[in-house]
């Protein structure tokens, strides 16, 4: 049999791939927007003709994958999409393994706790336990955050082997999320070195103004990261809180999650 007969079909040969890709671009753009977009803005975000976007939005609304505000005309994830996502997260073995250790960490620190996994060249939050205090973060389950500016992203990067890390950094854009974001590769690499030495990462207003985070990777038996956790708080509490208490509690948490997941 020839090599061509063994090879999988090219993406463009699969019927419907192009249309499906456009639908996914629209869904992703709506989900990623901090402020719900209008259809006109959405067409700009996904770089598709406005009539095409309007047809895609109409189809997705009919299936419950998108919802449109009657007042402002802005678009949000629809009830069917949210239901599918919720079922997926609830059935995640990793998320279930992490739930009890994360709850203990939140009880001990009373700060906002995130659980994140890698998704392409970003991290995505798959669980969030809110602080009981008055100041809270705007993040939610499903929020995607950059690798270079978030504590979970930097914790993840610092755990990778040098060759894999170099490949990611070669293609990774380093846009400024705030005036504190590291946008220089050498500076980011120095911070990743420091993260490896101390065992945890820091995000000091790099991803969101006035929010500071500690991050730590959850490492499996094979030495590769399974995911990451973060402890997030307002800047004033970050400056007032003893770092040792937080980082020790995080070390115990990631150890317990890894044990529960690998059991």
C-alpha positions in Angstrom: 0.0 0.0 0.0 1.4 3.4 -0.9 2.2 6.1 1.7 -0.7 8.2 0.4 -3.1 5.5 1.3 -1.9 5.5 4.9 -2.0 9.2 5.4 -5.1 10.8 7.0 -7.0 13.1 4.7 -6.0 16.8 4.7 -8.2 19.1 6.7 -9.5 20.9 3.6 -10.7 17.6 2.2 -13.1 16.9 5.0 -16.6 18.0 4.0 -17.9 20.8 6.2 -14.6 21.6 7.9 -14.5 25.2 6.7 -18.0 26.0 7.8 -17.5 24.3 11.1 -14.3 26.3 11.6 -16.2 29.6 11.1 -18.9 28.6 13.6 -16.2 27.8 16.1 -14.5 31.1 15.6 -17.7 32.9 16.3 -18.4 30.9 19.4 -14.8 31.4 20.7 -14.9 35.1 20.0 -18.2 35.6 22.0 -16.9 33.5 24.9 -13.6 35.3 25.0 -15.0 38.9 25.0 -14.9 40.7 28.3 -17.8 42.8 27.1 -20.6 41.0 25.1 -20.1 42.0 21.5 -22.7 43.1 19.0 -23.0 41.3 15.7 -21.2 44.2 13.9 -18.3 44.1 16.4 -18.2 40.3 16.2 -17.7 40.5 12.4 -14.6 42.6 13.0 -13.3 40.3 15.7 -13.5 37.1 13.6 -12.5 38.9 10.3 -15.5 37.5 8.4 -18.0 39.3 6.1 -20.9 40.8 8.1 -23.6 38.8 6.2 -21.7 35.6 6.9 -21.5 36.4 10.6 -25.2 37.3 10.8 -26.1 33.9 9.2 -23.8 32.0 11.6 -25.2 33.9 14.6 -28.8 33.2 13.5 -28.0 29.5 13.2 -26.3 29.4 16.6 -29.2 31.2 18.3 -31.6 28.7 16.8 -29.7 25.9 18.4 -29.4 27.6 21.8 -25.6 28.0 21.4 -25.8 31.9 21.5 -28.3 34.3 23.1 -28.9 37.9 22.1 -29.9 40.6 24.5 -33.2 42.2 23.4 -32.2 45.6 24.7 -28.6 46.1 23.5 -28.4 43.4 20.8 -25.2 42.0 22.4 -24.4 38.4 22.2 -23.7 35.9 25.0 -23.1 32.1 25.3 -26.5 30.5 25.0 -28.2 28.1 27.4 -27.4 25.0 25.5 -23.7 25.9 25.2 -23.6 26.6 29.0 -25.3 23.3 29.8 -22.9 21.3 27.6 -19.9 23.1 29.2 -21.2 22.5 32.7 -21.7 18.8 32.1 -18.2 18.5 30.7 -16.6 20.2 33.7 -18.6 18.2 36.2 -17.6 14.9 34.5 -13.9 15.9 34.5 -11.9 13.4 36.6 -9.2 16.0 37.2 -11.7 18.6 38.4 -13.3 16.1 40.8 -9.9 15.1 42.2 -9.1 18.7 42.8 -12.3 19.8 44.5 -11.7 18.7 48.1 -8.1 20.0 48.2 -9.2 23.3 46.7 -12.0 23.6 49.2 -9.5 23.1 52.0 -7.2 25.7 50.5 -10.0 28.3 50.2 -11.2 27.6 53.8 -7.6 28.1 55.1 -6.8 31.3 53.2 -10.3 32.7 52.4 -9.0 34.0 49.1 -10.2 33.3 45.5 -8.8 30.0 44.2 -8.6 28.9 40.6 -7.9 25.6 38.9 -6.6 25.9 35.4 -5.4 23.6 32.6 -3.5 24.2 29.4 -5.5 25.0 26.2 -3.3 25.8 23.2 -1.1 28.7 24.1 -3.3 29.8 27.0 -4.7 28.5 30.3 -8.4 28.1 30.9 -10.0 28.1 34.3 -12.0 24.9 34.9 -12.9 25.7 38.5 -13.1 28.7 40.8 -13.8 29.0 44.5 -14.7 32.5 45.6 -13.4 34.3 48.6 -16.0 35.2 51.2 -14.5 38.7 51.4 -16.0 41.8 49.8 -13.5 42.3 47.0 -13.8 39.7 44.3 -12.3 39.0 40.8 -14.2 39.1 37.6 -12.9 35.8 36.3 -15.2 32.8 35.8 -15.1 29.2 34.8 -14.1 29.0 31.2 -12.1 32.3 31.3 -8.9 32.0 29.2 -5.7 33.7 30.4 -2.3 34.2 28.7 0.7 32.1 29.6 3.0 35.1 30.1 1.0 37.3 32.3 -1.0 34.9 34.6 0.4 33.1 37.6 -1.1 29.8 36.4 0.5 30.3 32.9 3.9 31.1 34.3 3.7 28.1 36.7 2.9 25.9 33.8 5.7 27.3 31.6 8.2 26.9 34.4 7.5 23.1 34.6 8.1 22.3 31.0 11.3 20.8 29.7 13.7 23.4 28.0 13.0 22.3 24.4 9.2 22.4 24.8 9.4 25.8 26.6 11.6 27.3 23.9 9.2 26.2 21.2 6.3 27.9 23.0 8.2 31.1 23.7 9.4 31.3 20.1 5.8 31.6 18.9 4.2 33.3 21.9 3.2 36.9 21.6 3.7 38.9 24.8 1.1 41.7 24.7 0.7 44.1 27.6 -2.4 43.2 29.6 -1.6 46.0 32.1 1.3 48.5 32.6 3.0 45.8 34.8 3.0 43.0 32.2 6.3 41.5 31.2 6.6 42.0 27.4 10.3 41.2 27.1 11.2 37.6 26.6 14.4 37.7 28.6 12.6 39.2 31.5 10.0 36.5 31.3 12.7 33.8 31.2 14.3 35.2 34.3 11.0 35.1 36.1 10.4 31.5 35.0 13.9 30.7 36.4 12.9 32.3 39.7 9.6 30.3 39.7 11.5 27.0 39.3 13.8 27.9 42.2 11.1 28.8 44.7 8.4 26.4 43.5 5.7 29.0 42.8 4.9 31.8 40.4 3.8 35.4 40.9 1.5 37.7 39.0 1.8 41.1 40.5 -0.9 43.1 38.6 0.4 41.7 35.4 -2.9 40.2 34.2 -5.4 42.5 36.0 -4.9 45.8 37.7 -4.9 45.7 41.5 -5.0 41.9 41.5 -2.0 39.8 42.6 -1.8 36.0 42.4 0.4 33.1 43.5 0.5 30.1 41.1 1.7 26.6 41.5 1.8 23.6 39.0 0.2 20.2 39.8 2.8 17.7 38.6 2.0 14.1 37.7 4.0 11.0 38.3 5.7 11.5 34.9 7.0 14.9 36.0 4.7 16.8 33.6 2.2 19.4 34.7 -1.4 18.2 35.0 -2.7 21.7 35.6 -2.1 24.7 37.9 -3.8 26.4 40.8 -3.7 30.1 41.8 -4.5 32.1 44.9 -5.7 35.6 43.9 -6.3 38.6 46.0 -6.4 42.4 45.9 -3.0 44.2 45.9 -3.4 45.5 49.5 -4.0 42.0 50.9 -1.1 40.7 48.9 1.2 43.2 50.5 -0.2 42.5 54.0 -0.3 38.7 53.9 2.6 36.4 54.8 3.8 34.7 51.7 5.1 31.6 53.5 1.6 30.7 54.8 0.1 30.9 51.3 2.9 29.1 49.5 3.1 26.2 52.0 -0.7 25.7 51.8 -0.5 25.7 48.0 2.3 23.1 48.1 0.1 20.8 50.2 -2.9 21.4 47.9 -1.1 20.5 44.7 0.4 17.4 46.3 -3.1 16.3 47.4 -4.6 16.9 44.0 -1.8 14.9 42.3 -2.2 12.0 44.7 -6.0 12.0 44.3 -5.8 12.1 40.5 -3.1 9.5 40.1 -4.6 7.2 42.7 
